Amino acid sequence: MSGDIARLIEIMAALRTPGTGCPWDLEQDFRSIAPYTIEEAYEVVDAIESGDLGDLKDELGDLLLQVVFHSRIAQEQDAFAFPDVVGAICDKLIRRHPHVFEAGESLTPEGVTAQWNDIKAAEKAAKGAPAPASLLDGVPLALPALTRAVKLQQKASKVGFDWNDAAHVMGKIREETEEVAEELRRPDLDPKSLEEEIGDLLFVVTNLARHAKVDPEQALRGANAKFERRFHHIERRLSEMGSSAEAASLDEMEALWSEAKQLEKGAKAGAAPKAADVP
């Protein structure tokens, strides 16, 4: 395995060699390839969602390339190299898992998380890192908005700034929904105010997901996939009828949406829906 990693590092070095390397690779820097790093991470998630392990293998390779790429740029600046990255993460994993690598007490998953955070805080203090100006500091701006909302809420909850349970959050969702409705009823509708109210609603829905121990990003990805499946069904059925989404009425498309929904329910139940159940 070490030989395979060495080969990958050699290939990256060749791509970055002035005069003989790749013109595109040579002009890249940390900032320019950062978007590709994010994109590759999402493609790994897509492969996991699809359940295609062959695709997952390829996407993990693409993500590993990003690590090697960043490491090569750092090496050219005499900052660090790939072995330093590997060594740092190995040391960190051992340091933050004393219950595994040292004689320690048995911990629950929640206990492991708390221990990890305590050790992380101690490491920052040992480095002389300044104390954060706010409890909410340290949540990356580049995170997807839903994920960032969860992390902000989690930080605030540590000092008790949180609802007690999901039922209280449901009440807040109803309140925020009514505020959106009020904005929509205004004769002098202000797009920015409407955007703000919808943002508040999304933030609270994210809080509901957190209380329900549901990953909102995962939930929305599932909803997106469901929408795609059902809309594809509409397009396929319309094509079978010699029509198209552009030519069909809303009522026709809604009927086919219901058909797709019934078919999915039947598949989940392990039996095809009855003819009477399908429009």
N, C-alpha and C positions, 0 to 999 in steps of 0.2 A: 504493500500500500504506500509506503514511504516513497518508493520509486515512482508511483503514479503522480503523487503530489509534486515530486521534484521535476517530473516532466512538464506538468502544468506550469510550474514556476518558470521553467526554461522557455516554454512557449511564450509566456507573457513577456519575459525579458527580450525575446527576439522581436516581438511585436513593437516593443518600446525602444528598440535600438535605432538611434538616429542614422539616417542614410540607407539602411537596409530594412528597417521596420515598416509597419503599416502607417501611412499618412494620417488616417483617422485616429488610430490609437495614440499616435505620438502627440496629437494636439489636445488630448484630453487632460483634465485635471480633476481634483476632488469634486469641485462644484459641478463640473459639466457632466460627470457620470453619476452624480447622486440621484437624479431622476430615474436612471436605469436601475439603480440598486433598489429603489422603492418598487419600480415596476416588476422586477424579477421576484421580489418577495411576494407580491400579489399573485404572480403567476404560479408560485409554489402553492399558495392557498387554493387557487383555482384547480390545480391538479389534485389536491387533497379532496376538494369538494366533488370532483368528477369520479373519484375512486379509481383513477387510472394510474397504477403504480409505475408503469413504463414512462408515462408523461411526468410523473413526480420525480423519477430518477433524472430525467433530462432537465427539469426545471431546477432541481437542487444543484445540478452541475452549473447551470447558468448563474445561480445565486453565489455559488462558490467562486466562480470567475470574478464576480464583483469584489469579493474579499481579496482575491489575489491581485486584482487590478489596483485597488486602493493601496494595498501593501507595497506594490511595485513603485507607485508614485512616491510613497513615503520613503522607500529605500533610496530612490534617486535623490531625495532631499536630505539623506543621511539622518532621517528621523527614526525609523524602525523598519523591520522587514517582516516577511510572513512568519518565520519561526518565532519572532517576538510576540506576534499576535496569538499564535498557538500557545506559547508558554504562558502568556498573561491569562488566557481563559482557563487553562489547566489549573494554574495557581488559584484563580478566583473560585473555581468550582470546588476545589479541595477546602479552601478557606471557609467557604460559605456552607459547607456540608459537614460540620464537625460531628454530627450524629451518625455519619457514615464512615468518615475517615479517621475519627478519633473515638475513644470510648465515651459515648454520650447516651443520654436518655432517649427512649423511643418517643417519636413525635407524630402527631396527626398532621395531615397536609396543611391545615391552618397554622399549626405550630411551626412547621417548616417555613411557611411564608413569613411569619412574624420574626423568626430567627434570622432569616435572610435579610429582612429590612433592618434589623438591629445591627447585624454585622456590617451591612452596607453603610449605615450611618456612622458606625465606629471607624470604618476605613476612611470616610471623608474627613472626619474630625482629626484622625491621625495625620492626614495629608495637610492639615492646616487650612482646609477649605473654609471660606467664610460661611457663617450661618446664613441660611436663606432669609431674604428680607420678608418673604411671605410663605405661609404654609403651602401655598399653591405653586410655588416655584418648582422648576424641574420637570414640568410636563411639556414635552416637545410640541412646538407649534405645528410641526410637519405631520403629526398624527392625523388620521382621519377624524373628522369632527365628532362622530359618535363615540369613538374610542377615547378621544381627549376629554369629552364630557364625562365619561365614566371615571376616568382617572382624577379629574378635578373634584368630582363628587366624593370619591373615595377618600381623598385627602381631607376634604372638609368634614367628612363623617368622623374622622379620628378625634375631633374636638367636640363631637356631639351636634354639629350643625347638619342635621339630617332628619328625615321623617322616621317615625318609629317602625312603620311597616308599609307594605304595598297598598293597603286599603287607604291610608292617608294620601298616598301618591295619586291614587285614582280620583280622589276628590279634587286634587290640584289639577289633574288633567281636565276634568270637567270645567273647572274655573278658567283654565287657559283656552279651552275650546270655545267657551262663550266669549272670551275677549277677542279671539280671531273672528267670530261671528259678528261681533259689534263693529269691528273694523270694516268687514265686508258690507255691512249695512249703511255705512257712512256715505252720504251723497258726494262728499268731497274726499273720496278714497285716496289715502296717502300710501303709495307703494312701499316707502321705507318703513312706515309704522306697521303695515301689514307684514312685511318681512320680519320685523322685530317680534311681533306677536307669534308668528309661525315658528320662529327660532325658539321662543320661550316654550312653546308647545312641544317641539322636538326634544328640547332639553329635559322636560319633565317626563316625556315618554321614555327617554333614555334612563332616567332615574328609576322608572317602574321596572325596566328590564334588569337593572342592577339589583333592585330589591328582590326580584323574582329569580335571581341568579341565572339570567339569560344574557348572553353576549349580544348586544344590539347590532353590532356589525354582522354577526353570524345570522341573526334573525332577519335582518334586512336583505342579506345575500340570499337567504332562502326564499323570501318573498319575491325578490327579483327573478329568481329561477322559476318560481311558480308562475309568475306573470308571463314569462317567456314561453313556458310550456303551453299554457292555455291559449296564448295569442297565436302560437304556431299551429295549434289545433284549429283555431278559427280560420287561419289562412289556408290550411290544408283542406278543410271541409268546404270552404267557399270555392277553392280551385276544383274540387270534385264536382261541385254543382255548376261549374262554368262561370263562376263569378270571382270577385276579388274584394279585398278589404276596402279598396278605393270606391268600388261600385256598390257595396252592401250598405244597408241602412243600419243605424245603431241598434234597432230592435233585433235584426237578424244576427248581428254580432253578439249581442247579449244572450240570445238563445243558444248560440254555439258555445259561448263561454260557460253557460250553465251545463251544457252537454259535457264539456271537458271536465268540469267540476264533478259531475256525477260519475264519469268514467274513472276519475282518480279515486273517488270514494269507494267505488266498486272494487278497484284494484287493491286498495288498502284492506278491504274486507275479505279479499280472497275470492271474490265472485264478480262476474260481470253484472252491471245494472240491468234491471228489467227494462223491456222496451218502453213500458209506460212511464218510466222515470226519465227517459231521454226525450227532449223536445223534438 
